Amino acid sequence: MNKFMILLIGAILLFTISCSDDNNTTDPGNGEPPKSIVVKDLNADTTGGKIWIFFSLRENKEIDKADSASTKWDIAFNKTNIICNSGVRGPGNGAIQLLKGVNFSDLTEAPETGYFQEDEFAPLAINKSNPESWYNYSGPPNHVITPKPGFVIVMKTADGKYVKLRIISYYKGAPENPDFDSVPRYYTFEYVYQPDGSRNFN
């Protein structure tokens, strides 16, 4: 076999391996199911000049109140109240609704309609005066707030992507049985963010 044929066969083999590797490469996040993220002990105590605690679900981090007029944040907390970045609250395309009688893990697709936007300062998107709010309140003597089972928040981020979210605890350290001595206004929650713009959570 002459030198030319050896070089030709080598080039063909190299091209074949290269193509095979390209075909097996998956674009990160493309076609992959969105992952569940758990946020622990987000401090929603709004004393000390803070009105809302702003959070980016896209970047999984708290956003400084100096950026409250931007699209950097998606959801914000004030004690037991929750808002989204839209309308009078911010320049985003956010929207939100609270579903009941739904298992978080079984919710595979966000609803197409039924979302609330912050077109006015009142009522809040999800607030303590709403009888269908996300929590139960025990009253005296312990005054404990516990998330209602089967309640899931579904929302659009500031850039219009879909998220499902469930609140796990309102107390620091997420105690299984909070009592009067538990430290409140610390959110632990789980969410799934779909970056591809679809309503699919699978």
Helices and strands as residue ranges (DSSP letters): H 3-23, E 36-43, E 53-56, E 61-63, G 65-67, E 75-78, E 81-84, E 95-100, G 104-106, E 135-137, E 145-147, E 151-156, E 162-171, E 184-194
